[in-house]
Amino acid sequence: MPFLLATSLRRWILMSIAVPVGAAALRKVARTIEARKGGSTAVTRGLTKAADTAQRRGRKGRKGGR
């Protein structure tokens, strides 16, 4: 039975770290592309929107809401 607790704890820790890091990585890639291309493109808007969505879902998961 302790392994179930460990699995849940591992998943929670992974998600509490992976979601913010992933969102930050998407934002950094979007900013790098914008700097090279000289403005917002469909790709950068998509990356930024994905980062916003990931970050929003991560925050909701920590608060317990959905």
Protein Blocks (a to p, Z undefined) as FASTA:
>chain_A
ZZmmmmmmmmmmmmmmmmmmmmmmmmmmmmmmmmmnopacfklmmmmmmmmmmmmmmmmm
mnopZZ
